Amino acid sequence: MNTAAMSAPINRFLRETSPMVRIIVILNVIIFAVPYLLDQLGVVYKTVAVSELLLIYGAKDNIAIAFGDQYYRFLTMMFLHGNIVHLLFNSFAIVQIGVTVERMGDTKRFLGIYFIGGFVGGVASYLFSANPSVGASGAIFALIGATGTFVWMNRSAYGANAKQILASVAFTALINIFFGFSMPNIDNMAHIGGLLGGLVTGFLLMPRLTEEQTESGLVRLRATLPWGWNATIGLTAVLFLIVAVSGPAL
């Protein structure tokens, strides 16, 4: 394979993805690739491989969160992946769904949905799954949920296509949750929590499309809830409170 053929997918990725989607995917790749390369070079810390250290100190670990107050794990878990297949699958999903959400809303709203929806997924996993967990799946399901909310809120603007799009979104979410229950080592609680988080944050943050007749013709306007961000911050505070007062699954 020549250099041009090898660089084509990278160039397409850089050209066609939205800014924050591009950054998150690149960060995920770097965070996975650098420890992997160090492992191949034989770099260890007190006999522990670098990739294992990241999982030890960054994965969702109920004991560490509950008794060590290591709440940062709800964030770091979103950037860690168990293997290359896990990384590639999640990166593909972030690109496919995230670009749409970032362009339908904007970068700030995309980030709010991605991280706060992903946080809901992490909290659901903390409450209902005792197993350690890594991956961006909760945040990805939040993007799916937000997409569904956006289309439903603006179904009049989508016209006859609204039902088809909503059915496709619902099928994507449900089939992945179904496979999550039928396959081992899948944190389906994070998936379900992320989906619910995306539905809520999508409602709070995504714009409503309206149309207004002007002298130059029909103009489509975008309006957002004036209290949307305040409610999203309040949701985040409630999630922290739930973690603080509730015992985890053990």
C-alpha positions as CSV (number, residue, x, y, z in Angstrom):
1,M,0.0,0.0,0.0
2,N,1.4,3.4,-1.0
3,T,1.7,6.4,1.2
4,A,-1.2,8.2,-0.4
5,A,-3.6,5.3,0.1
6,M,-2.5,5.0,3.8
7,S,-2.9,8.7,4.4
8,A,-6.3,9.0,2.7
9,P,-8.4,7.8,5.7
10,I,-6.5,10.1,8.0
11,N,-7.0,13.1,5.7
12,R,-10.7,12.3,5.4
13,F,-11.0,12.1,9.2
14,L,-9.3,15.4,9.6
15,R,-11.3,17.1,6.9
16,E,-14.8,15.8,7.6
17,T,-15.0,15.5,11.4
18,S,-16.1,18.4,13.6
19,P,-13.5,20.1,15.9
20,M,-14.3,18.5,19.3
21,V,-15.1,15.1,17.9
22,R,-11.6,15.2,16.2
23,I,-9.9,16.2,19.5
24,I,-11.7,13.5,21.6
25,V,-10.9,10.7,19.1
26,I,-7.3,11.8,18.9
27,L,-7.0,11.9,22.7
28,N,-8.4,8.4,22.9
29,V,-6.0,7.1,20.4
30,I,-3.0,8.8,22.1
31,I,-4.0,7.6,25.5
32,F,-4.2,4.0,24.2
33,A,-1.2,4.0,21.8
34,V,1.4,5.6,24.0
35,P,1.1,3.1,26.9
36,Y,0.9,0.3,24.4
37,L,4.2,1.4,22.8
38,L,5.8,1.8,26.2
39,D,4.7,-1.8,27.0
40,Q,6.3,-3.1,23.8
41,L,9.5,-1.3,24.8
42,G,9.5,-3.0,28.2
43,V,8.8,0.1,30.2
44,V,7.4,-0.8,33.6
45,Y,6.7,0.9,37.0
46,K,7.4,-1.4,39.9
47,T,6.9,-4.4,37.7
48,V,3.5,-3.1,36.4
49,A,3.1,-2.3,32.7
50,V,2.1,1.3,31.9
51,S,-1.2,0.3,30.3
52,E,-2.1,-1.6,33.4
53,L,-1.3,1.4,35.5
54,L,-3.8,3.5,33.6
55,L,-6.5,0.9,34.2
56,I,-5.6,0.5,37.8
57,Y,-5.8,4.3,38.5
58,G,-8.3,5.4,35.9
59,A,-11.0,2.8,35.5
60,K,-14.4,3.0,37.1
61,D,-13.7,1.1,40.4
62,N,-16.5,1.2,42.9
63,I,-14.3,0.6,45.9
64,A,-11.9,3.4,45.0
65,I,-14.7,5.8,44.3
66,A,-16.7,4.9,47.4
67,F,-13.9,4.6,50.0
68,G,-11.1,6.6,48.3
69,D,-13.3,9.5,47.0
70,Q,-11.7,9.1,43.6
71,Y,-14.5,10.7,41.7
72,Y,-12.2,11.7,38.9
73,R,-12.6,8.1,37.7
74,F,-16.0,9.0,36.2
75,L,-14.1,11.2,33.8
76,T,-10.9,9.1,33.2
77,M,-12.9,6.0,32.4
78,M,-14.3,7.7,29.3
79,F,-10.7,7.9,27.8
80,L,-9.5,4.4,28.6
81,H,-10.1,1.3,26.4
82,G,-9.5,-2.4,27.1
83,N,-8.1,-3.3,23.7
84,I,-7.6,-2.1,20.1
85,V,-11.0,-3.4,19.0
86,H,-12.7,-1.6,21.8
87,L,-10.9,1.6,20.9
88,L,-11.7,1.4,17.2
89,F,-15.4,0.6,17.7
90,N,-15.9,3.5,20.1
91,S,-13.9,5.9,17.9
92,F,-16.0,5.0,14.9
93,A,-19.2,5.5,16.9
94,I,-18.0,8.9,18.2
95,V,-17.3,10.1,14.7
96,Q,-20.5,8.8,13.2
97,I,-22.8,10.1,15.9
98,G,-20.7,12.9,17.5
99,V,-20.3,14.9,14.3
100,T,-24.0,15.0,13.9
101,V,-24.6,16.2,17.4
102,E,-21.9,18.8,17.3
103,R,-23.2,20.2,14.1
104,M,-26.9,20.1,15.2
105,G,-26.0,22.0,18.4
106,D,-22.6,23.5,18.8
107,T,-19.3,22.5,20.4
108,K,-20.2,23.6,24.0
109,R,-23.5,21.7,23.8
110,F,-21.8,18.6,22.4
111,L,-19.3,18.6,25.2
112,G,-22.1,19.0,27.8
113,I,-24.0,16.1,26.4
114,Y,-20.9,13.9,25.9
115,F,-19.4,14.4,29.4
116,I,-22.5,14.9,31.5
117,G,-24.4,12.1,29.7
118,G,-21.3,10.0,30.0
119,F,-21.3,10.8,33.8
120,V,-24.9,9.6,34.1
121,G,-23.7,6.4,32.5
122,G,-20.8,6.1,35.0
123,V,-23.1,6.7,37.9
124,A,-25.5,4.1,36.7
125,S,-22.6,1.6,36.4
126,Y,-21.5,2.6,39.9
127,L,-24.9,1.9,41.4
128,F,-25.8,-1.2,39.5
129,S,-22.6,-2.9,38.3
130,A,-19.9,-4.1,40.6
131,N,-17.4,-4.7,37.8
132,P,-14.6,-2.3,36.9
133,S,-15.4,-0.4,33.7
134,V,-13.6,1.6,31.0
135,G,-14.6,3.1,27.7
136,A,-16.6,5.9,26.1
137,S,-19.7,3.8,25.5
138,G,-21.8,5.7,28.1
139,A,-20.9,9.0,26.4
140,I,-21.7,7.5,23.0
141,F,-25.1,6.4,24.2
142,A,-25.6,9.9,25.5
143,L,-25.0,11.2,21.9
144,I,-27.5,8.7,20.6
145,G,-30.1,9.8,23.2
146,A,-29.5,13.5,22.4
147,T,-29.9,12.8,18.7
148,G,-33.3,11.2,19.3
149,T,-34.4,14.1,21.5
150,F,-33.3,16.7,18.9
151,V,-35.2,15.0,16.1
152,W,-38.3,14.5,18.3
153,M,-38.3,18.1,19.4
154,N,-38.0,19.2,15.8
155,R,-40.1,16.6,14.1
156,S,-42.2,19.2,12.4
157,A,-39.0,20.5,10.7
158,Y,-38.0,17.0,9.6
159,G,-41.5,16.3,8.2
160,A,-42.1,12.8,6.9
161,N,-38.5,11.8,7.7
162,A,-38.9,12.3,11.4
163,K,-40.5,8.8,12.1
164,Q,-37.9,7.0,10.0
165,I,-35.0,8.8,11.8
166,L,-36.4,8.2,15.2
167,A,-37.0,4.6,14.4
168,S,-33.4,4.3,13.3
169,V,-32.1,5.9,16.5
170,A,-34.3,3.7,18.7
171,F,-33.2,0.6,16.8
172,T,-29.5,1.5,17.1
173,A,-29.9,2.0,20.9
174,L,-32.0,-1.1,21.5
175,I,-29.9,-3.5,19.4
176,N,-26.7,-2.4,21.2
177,I,-28.3,-2.7,24.6
178,F,-29.6,-6.2,23.6
179,F,-26.1,-7.3,22.5
180,G,-24.8,-5.8,25.7
181,F,-26.9,-8.2,27.8
182,S,-26.0,-11.2,25.7
183,M,-22.2,-10.6,25.6
184,P,-19.7,-10.8,28.6
185,N,-17.6,-7.9,29.8
186,I,-20.1,-5.3,28.5
187,D,-21.1,-2.5,30.9
188,N,-24.7,-2.3,29.9
189,M,-25.6,-0.2,32.9
190,A,-23.3,2.5,31.6
191,H,-25.0,2.2,28.2
192,I,-28.5,2.5,29.7
193,G,-27.5,5.3,32.0
194,G,-25.7,7.2,29.2
195,L,-28.8,6.8,26.9
196,L,-31.1,8.3,29.6
197,G,-28.5,11.0,30.3
198,G,-28.4,11.9,26.6
199,L,-32.2,12.1,26.4
200,V,-32.3,14.5,29.4
201,T,-29.2,16.7,28.4
202,G,-30.4,16.7,24.8
203,F,-33.7,18.1,25.9
204,L,-32.0,20.7,28.1
205,L,-29.2,21.8,25.6
206,M,-30.1,21.0,22.0
207,P,-31.8,23.8,20.0
208,R,-35.4,24.0,18.9
209,L,-35.8,24.8,15.2
210,T,-38.5,27.3,14.3
211,E,-39.5,29.0,11.1
212,E,-40.3,32.7,10.5
213,Q,-41.7,34.3,7.4
214,T,-39.7,37.4,6.4
215,E,-39.7,39.6,3.3
216,S,-36.8,37.6,1.9
217,G,-38.6,34.3,2.5
218,L,-38.8,31.6,5.1
219,V,-36.0,31.7,7.7
220,R,-35.2,28.9,10.0
221,L,-34.3,30.0,13.6
222,R,-32.6,28.1,16.4
223,A,-33.7,28.7,19.9
224,T,-32.4,27.1,23.1
225,L,-33.9,26.9,26.6
226,P,-32.7,30.0,28.6
227,W,-32.4,27.8,31.7
228,G,-30.9,24.8,30.0
229,W,-27.3,25.1,31.2
230,N,-28.4,25.9,34.7
231,A,-30.6,22.8,34.8
232,T,-27.7,20.7,33.4
233,I,-25.4,22.0,36.1
234,G,-28.1,21.1,38.7
235,L,-28.3,17.6,37.2
236,T,-24.5,17.2,37.6
237,A,-24.7,18.3,41.2
238,V,-27.5,15.8,41.9
239,L,-25.4,13.1,40.4
240,F,-22.5,13.9,42.7
241,L,-24.9,13.9,45.6
242,I,-26.3,10.5,44.6
243,V,-22.7,9.1,44.5
244,A,-21.9,10.6,47.8
245,V,-24.8,9.2,49.7
246,S,-25.5,6.0,47.9
247,G,-23.5,2.7,48.3
248,P,-22.1,1.2,45.1
249,A,-22.8,-2.2,43.7
250,L,-20.3,-4.6,45.3
